[in-house]
């Protein structure tokens, strides 16, 4: 992980990456699901690990139960369905945790989650993605060449570091739900075919200045149609009252 702090001067201080080969965990969750809060809480623990990129994708198929999840989109539901097809799974469910695009477990089952992460950590990724901030306050994503046959999607994922809701109806009525690393943007920014390539993202495409607690983003490369993640890197940045961009 790279930590980017926004200070009261227009200087951005970068910290070294915490892990060069992080495991990506994607929690498919919903505020309308009574089984999801324990998984949401465990994701808060997982995001503190140096070797994990933790992402929460809120899905919309439980909205009919009486509570509309304000973080949910049909796009994230479709991502979960694409994983089910890629892994040959006959169903989708919440809380489902997809580990490195290659396996899935119940997100609240800590033992199974930890085992899946350990197994993924034992498999080195194909790509060591480089992230470099330029003097023009843009982010250059560098993907090296590798022996790869096919096309892979390069995903830009932005997420809110901390969020919460007071739920007044549905299965979680009366609860205050706390979330971390809630995805609010998922964009395919290019395709990779095994050749070395760079993509430059302007600052305006990365930062959302409406955030109260800060944001983060991840770059994920995985086969077209989803599947095992080939490489990933993460950045987080905090927004302060005195920040100037």
C-alpha positions as CSV (number, residue, x, y, z in Angstrom):
1,X,0.0,0.0,0.0
2,X,1.1,3.5,-0.7
3,X,-0.1,6.2,1.8
4,X,-0.6,9.6,0.4
5,X,-1.2,12.5,2.9
6,X,-2.7,15.8,1.8
7,X,-1.2,18.5,4.0
8,X,-1.8,22.2,4.3
9,X,0.8,22.8,1.6
10,X,0.6,21.6,-2.0
11,X,3.3,18.9,-1.4
12,X,2.3,15.2,-1.5
13,X,4.4,12.9,0.7
14,X,4.5,9.3,-0.4
15,X,5.3,6.3,1.9
16,X,6.8,3.1,0.5
17,X,4.6,0.3,-0.6
18,X,3.7,-2.0,2.3
19,X,3.5,-5.1,0.2
20,X,4.6,-5.8,-3.4
21,X,2.4,-8.9,-3.8
22,X,-0.9,-8.1,-2.0
23,X,-3.9,-10.4,-2.1
24,X,-7.1,-8.8,-3.3
25,X,-10.2,-9.7,-1.2
26,X,-13.6,-8.5,-2.6
27,X,-16.5,-8.6,-0.2
28,X,-19.9,-8.7,-1.8
29,X,-22.2,-7.4,0.9
30,X,-25.5,-5.6,1.5
31,X,-27.0,-3.4,4.2
32,X,-30.2,-5.3,3.6
33,X,-28.7,-8.7,4.6
34,X,-28.7,-9.6,8.3
35,X,-25.7,-12.0,7.8
36,X,-23.5,-9.3,6.4
37,X,-22.5,-7.0,9.4
38,X,-20.0,-9.5,10.9
39,X,-18.3,-9.8,7.5
40,X,-18.2,-6.0,7.1
41,X,-16.5,-5.8,10.5
42,X,-13.9,-8.4,9.6
43,X,-13.1,-6.5,6.4
44,X,-12.1,-3.6,8.6
45,X,-9.5,-5.9,10.2
46,X,-8.4,-7.3,6.9
47,X,-7.6,-3.8,5.5
48,X,-5.1,-3.3,8.2
49,X,-3.0,-6.2,6.9
50,X,0.1,-5.3,4.9
51,X,-0.5,-8.2,2.5
52,X,-4.2,-7.5,1.7
53,X,-6.1,-5.1,-0.5
54,X,-9.6,-5.1,1.0
55,X,-12.6,-3.9,-1.1
56,X,-16.3,-3.9,-0.3
57,X,-18.7,-4.2,-3.2
58,X,-22.3,-3.5,-2.2
59,X,-24.9,-5.4,-4.3
60,X,-28.5,-4.4,-5.0
61,X,-30.4,-7.7,-5.0
62,X,-31.5,-7.5,-1.4
63,X,-33.0,-4.0,-1.7
64,X,-36.4,-5.5,-2.2
65,X,-36.4,-6.7,1.4
66,X,-37.3,-3.2,2.7
67,X,-34.0,-1.3,2.9
68,X,-32.3,0.3,-0.2
69,X,-28.5,0.1,0.3
70,X,-27.2,3.5,-0.8
71,X,-23.8,2.1,-1.6
72,X,-25.1,-0.7,-3.9
73,X,-25.1,-0.7,-7.7
74,X,-26.2,-3.3,-10.2
75,X,-22.7,-3.0,-11.7
76,X,-21.3,-4.7,-8.6
77,X,-24.0,-7.4,-8.7
78,X,-22.9,-8.1,-12.3
79,X,-19.3,-8.3,-11.1
80,X,-20.3,-10.9,-8.6
81,X,-22.2,-12.9,-11.2
82,X,-19.2,-12.7,-13.5
83,X,-17.1,-14.3,-10.8
84,X,-19.7,-17.0,-10.3
85,X,-19.5,-17.8,-14.1
86,X,-15.7,-17.8,-14.0
87,X,-15.5,-20.1,-11.0
88,X,-18.3,-22.4,-12.2
89,X,-20.4,-21.5,-9.1
90,X,-24.2,-22.1,-9.5
91,X,-25.1,-19.2,-7.1
92,X,-24.2,-15.9,-5.6
93,X,-24.7,-14.9,-2.0
94,X,-23.9,-12.5,0.7
95,X,-21.6,-12.1,2.5
96,X,-19.3,-13.6,-0.2
97,X,-15.6,-12.9,-0.2
98,X,-13.7,-13.5,-3.4
99,X,-10.0,-14.0,-2.8
100,X,-7.6,-13.0,-5.6
101,X,-10.4,-13.7,-8.2
102,X,-9.7,-17.4,-7.7
103,X,-11.7,-18.7,-4.8
104,X,-14.7,-17.7,-2.7
105,X,-15.6,-18.2,1.0
106,X,-18.3,-16.9,3.4
107,X,-17.0,-13.5,4.4
108,X,-17.9,-13.9,8.1
109,X,-16.1,-17.2,8.4
110,X,-12.7,-15.9,9.6
111,X,-11.0,-19.2,9.6
112,X,-11.9,-19.9,5.9
113,X,-11.0,-16.3,5.0
114,X,-7.6,-16.5,6.6
115,X,-6.9,-19.9,5.0
116,X,-7.9,-18.6,1.5
117,X,-5.7,-15.6,1.9
118,X,-2.7,-17.8,3.0
119,X,-3.2,-20.0,0.0
120,X,-3.3,-17.0,-2.3
121,X,-0.2,-15.5,-0.7
122,X,1.7,-18.7,-1.5
123,X,1.1,-18.1,-5.3
124,X,3.3,-15.2,-6.5
125,X,1.4,-12.8,-8.8
126,X,2.4,-12.6,-12.5
127,X,2.7,-8.8,-12.5
128,X,4.5,-6.4,-10.2
129,X,2.6,-3.2,-11.0
130,X,4.4,0.1,-10.6
131,X,2.7,3.3,-9.4
132,X,4.6,6.6,-9.8
133,X,3.3,10.1,-8.9
134,X,4.6,12.7,-11.5
135,X,5.5,16.3,-11.0
136,X,2.2,17.2,-12.7
137,X,0.2,15.5,-10.0
138,X,-0.8,12.6,-12.1
139,X,-0.4,8.9,-11.5
140,X,1.5,6.7,-13.9
141,X,0.5,3.0,-13.8
142,X,3.4,0.8,-15.2
143,X,2.6,-2.8,-16.1
144,X,5.6,-4.9,-17.1
145,X,5.8,-7.4,-20.0
146,X,5.1,-11.0,-19.2
147,X,4.5,-14.3,-20.9
148,X,0.7,-14.0,-21.2
149,X,-1.6,-15.3,-23.9
150,X,-4.8,-13.3,-24.1
151,X,-6.3,-10.0,-23.1
152,X,-6.6,-8.8,-19.5
153,X,-8.6,-5.9,-18.1
154,X,-6.9,-3.1,-16.2
155,X,-9.4,-2.0,-13.5
156,X,-9.3,1.3,-11.6
157,X,-11.1,0.9,-8.3
158,X,-11.8,3.9,-6.0
159,X,-13.2,3.4,-2.5
160,X,-14.3,5.4,0.5
161,X,-12.2,4.6,3.5
162,X,-15.0,4.8,6.1
163,X,-18.8,5.0,5.8
164,X,-21.9,4.1,7.8
165,X,-25.6,4.1,7.8
166,X,-28.5,4.2,10.3
167,X,-30.8,1.5,9.0
168,X,-34.5,2.0,9.7
169,X,-36.1,-0.9,7.8
170,X,-35.4,-4.3,6.5
171,X,-33.5,-7.1,8.2
172,X,-31.0,-4.7,9.9
173,X,-33.6,-2.2,11.1
174,X,-32.4,-0.3,14.2
175,X,-28.7,-1.0,13.6
176,X,-25.9,1.4,12.9
177,X,-23.8,-0.3,10.3
178,X,-20.1,0.6,9.8
179,X,-18.3,-0.1,6.6
180,X,-14.7,0.3,5.3
181,X,-13.2,0.5,1.8
182,X,-16.6,0.9,0.2
183,X,-16.1,0.9,-3.6
184,X,-17.7,3.9,-5.3
185,X,-16.1,3.7,-8.7
186,X,-15.1,0.7,-10.9
187,X,-13.7,1.6,-14.3
188,X,-11.8,-0.4,-17.0
189,X,-9.0,1.9,-18.0
190,X,-7.3,-0.3,-20.6
191,X,-6.4,-3.8,-21.8
192,X,-3.1,-5.6,-21.3
193,X,-1.9,-8.3,-23.8
194,X,1.5,-9.2,-22.3
195,X,3.4,-6.2,-23.5
196,X,4.8,-3.6,-21.2
197,X,2.7,-0.5,-21.0
198,X,2.1,2.7,-19.0
199,X,-1.2,4.5,-18.3
200,X,-1.3,8.0,-16.9
201,X,-4.3,9.1,-14.8
202,X,-4.8,12.8,-14.0
203,X,-5.3,13.8,-10.4
204,X,-8.9,14.8,-11.1
205,X,-9.7,11.3,-12.2
206,X,-8.5,9.9,-8.9
207,X,-9.6,12.2,-6.1
208,X,-13.1,12.8,-4.9
209,X,-12.9,16.0,-2.8
210,X,-16.3,15.3,-1.3
211,X,-14.8,12.7,1.0
212,X,-14.9,13.4,4.7
213,X,-12.5,10.7,5.8
214,X,-10.4,10.1,2.7
215,X,-10.3,7.7,-0.2
216,X,-8.2,5.0,-1.7
217,X,-7.8,3.4,-5.1
218,X,-6.5,0.1,-6.4
219,X,-5.2,-1.0,-9.8
220,X,-6.2,-4.6,-10.6
221,X,-5.2,-6.6,-13.7
222,X,-7.2,-9.7,-14.4
223,X,-8.3,-11.8,-17.4
224,X,-11.1,-10.4,-19.5
225,X,-14.4,-11.8,-18.1
226,X,-12.8,-12.0,-14.6
227,X,-10.7,-14.7,-13.1
228,X,-7.5,-15.0,-11.1
229,X,-5.9,-11.6,-10.5
230,X,-2.6,-11.2,-12.3
231,X,-1.4,-8.2,-10.3
232,X,-2.7,-5.4,-8.1
233,X,-1.5,-2.3,-6.2
234,X,-3.2,0.1,-3.8
235,X,-3.0,3.7,-2.8
236,X,-4.8,5.5,0.1
237,X,-5.0,9.2,0.7
238,X,-6.5,11.2,3.5
239,X,-8.5,14.4,3.2
240,X,-7.9,17.0,6.0
241,X,-9.7,20.2,6.7
242,X,-6.6,22.2,5.8
243,X,-5.8,20.3,2.7
244,X,-4.9,22.1,-0.5
245,X,-4.8,20.1,-3.8
